[in-house]
Amino acid sequence: MNRRNFILFNSLWSIIPSLALAKPTLSASRAAFGPVSDAHRNIAQEIASLFSDLDAARAIGREYLRNYPSAGDPDALIADLELVDKHGSGEILRDRVKKRRYAEFLSGRTIVVNNWILPRTEADLCALTVLLPEDA
Amino acid sequence: MYIDYRDDSAPAHIECDLCIIGAGAAGITMARALTDSGMHVCVLESGGFEQEEATQNLYAGETLGLTNADPLACRLRTFGGTTMHWGGWCAPLSEHDFQVRSWVPNSGWAIQYSDLVPYYQQAQRICEIGPFKYGANAFLQDVRTFPPFHPDKIDVGFFQYSPPTRFGTAYKDELGRARNVDVILHANVTRIRTDKSASRITQLQIQTLEGRTGSVKAKIFVLACGGMENARLLLLTNDIQKNGLGNGSGLVGKYFLQHVEIGAVARILSKEPKVLFDAFRKYTLPEATVAAEMRTSVKAQEKNKYLNCAFTLLETEWWDGAWDKTGYDSLREAWRQVKNGHLQDDFTKKLWSVVTDLDSAVEGTYKQIRDLPYNGELKELVLWARSEQSPNINSRIDLGSDVDHFGLRKIRVNWQLTEFDKRSVRSGLRTLAEELGRLNLGRMQVADWLMADDTSWAEPVWGGCHHMGTTRMSNDPKNGVVDRNCRMHSVQNLYIAGSSVFPTTGYVPPTLTIVSLALRLVEHLKQQLPTS
């Protein structure tokens, strides 16, 4: 990673630990019952709201998808991340992400992206910023 | 008593009970431990009290394989040996380091940790460090809280800092006063003579650079010339055994090990880098100067099948080269000498370094007084990795074709690392990264070259000038060169002291273990050689 990318990622990092504190702009419960494209759009907005620097997240996401093309199915990622929360609480989502991250680090379910050692959940969220552009 | 062998009044032929070849950490420790033993001990030293270019050049040789293993740069051929430029980091090997590990071929010592503990305790004093404690709660519990790492993954351990003890100055007067110890300076061993079966040494041929020659006869001989020269002298003794003295196993010079040290192996981004840095930085406490480190736990090593490694934090600015603290280091050393009431030969040089680097001296002193890290602005952290090297028969030293001043073949060093060594550092970093992430302390990015799953090694890798393994210890003569008492398997009156007997190395610098093994060897020799 060159210096520029490193700075980019530095800014990304500044928000990743605060995922659990970020306020979703749209509740996952509403997104779950709309048409597929609307659901994707809503989820994209929700994920985007988690990142203070969306460009940095997308840079990581693109690198992740380049190295792991099998992660390129947005529906599979959404299902795996349980982003469509039928019980409709942003708090639940935040807690879930936090717990997943903890569990992934504990169990070694980590992934290397651009030589950064990241929990799978963080990498997947970055991938979704690429796969589900907000303005799609 | 000191005898300069260049002096014609010095006896050409010497007889003693015990002859120690080499006056470094091991040789000086043994000689000190034998004062008033009743044995007549002579210590042969190639150099004098000061470094001399012509003598130092006897270390010149070829370097193959990886760089950073050049004996000319790493070793010192003078009274005090390589301790005269030693960094002073001290820690014992762990219990685990002595054991056979199924995933580390050729691991396992012929002795156990418990065999060395009493000597480690004595070695602490010799190396001028604090009490013998190194575990997670050894120090700083009232000052810092360490991250609650999962014990199956990462441990916290400590290094202690020796001043560092320059054995050649710290113990010079004491050995000079010893009635039963003769230190023969400028006496180079140019030939080892044995009986016809090469099972006993009969005498040594010694020579000065100026050409004065003579001999030394003793009941017992100890090779204490360091991890390279020990093997070279054995390999040079090939008039009866063509592969070298005591080399029936063919392992003299093989399994040449160093530590795998990588200065900028990864960086950590953290919301609060100072909190993490402060936990693991150097502290000067009343009882010792210490620094904590993050080390891979035994369970993590077993589970992931990697080598023993540990990590220290550095400030980014340090790694970027901004931290030139020559003046500050010189000031500390000069102050130590004043405090001890014994000004050493380099005292004036130290003062001059302070004068020519006053900025560093002033800033360092200010930080020390305020108990601050050297650089106040901390943005990110860099990791320094230290790992053991896996025993590797292809990593070796042997004899080159060029000859030295005495017509003896020069050393040829071929330091080789393997994919296993690389994977171990990489996997150890991953274990640490996962723990830092789990505790929400930061994210780690590993150096690009290290992530490549191959055998390439980048320039920052070096061996710490810790030369080990070339006369490895074993119970079975087929698997090593010396036995559990450091006696050569096939030479009855020749022992080896120093890190060349280490079959595996842990990740800690070797000096404390060298001194401990030397003390243990003295105890053994006292039983073997009743006082005369």
Chai-1 contact restraints between the chains, C-beta under 6 A:
chainA,res_idxA,chainB,res_idxB,connection_type,confidence,min_distance_angstrom,max_distance_angstrom,comment,restraint_id
A,N10,B,L269,contact,1.0,0.0,6.0,A-B,restraint_1
A,W13,B,L269,contact,1.0,0.0,6.0,A-B,restraint_2
A,W13,B,R443,contact,1.0,0.0,6.0,A-B,restraint_3
A,P17,B,N440,contact,1.0,0.0,6.0,A-B,restraint_4
A,Y102,B,R438,contact,1.0,0.0,6.0,A-B,restraint_5
A,F105,B,E434,contact,1.0,0.0,6.0,A-B,restraint_6
A,F105,B,G437,contact,1.0,0.0,6.0,A-B,restraint_7
A,F105,B,R438,contact,1.0,0.0,6.0,A-B,restraint_8
A,L106,B,R438,contact,1.0,0.0,6.0,A-B,restraint_9
A,G108,B,E434,contact,1.0,0.0,6.0,A-B,restraint_10
A,T110,B,E434,contact,1.0,0.0,6.0,A-B,restraint_11
A,N115,B,Q445,contact,1.0,0.0,6.0,A-B,restraint_12
A,N115,B,V446,contact,1.0,0.0,6.0,A-B,restraint_13
A,N115,B,D448,contact,1.0,0.0,6.0,A-B,restraint_14
A,N115,B,M451,contact,1.0,0.0,6.0,A-B,restraint_15
A,W116,B,Q445,contact,1.0,0.0,6.0,A-B,restraint_16
A,I117,B,R430,contact,1.0,0.0,6.0,A-B,restraint_17
A,I117,B,A433,contact,1.0,0.0,6.0,A-B,restraint_18
A,I117,B,M444,contact,1.0,0.0,6.0,A-B,restraint_19
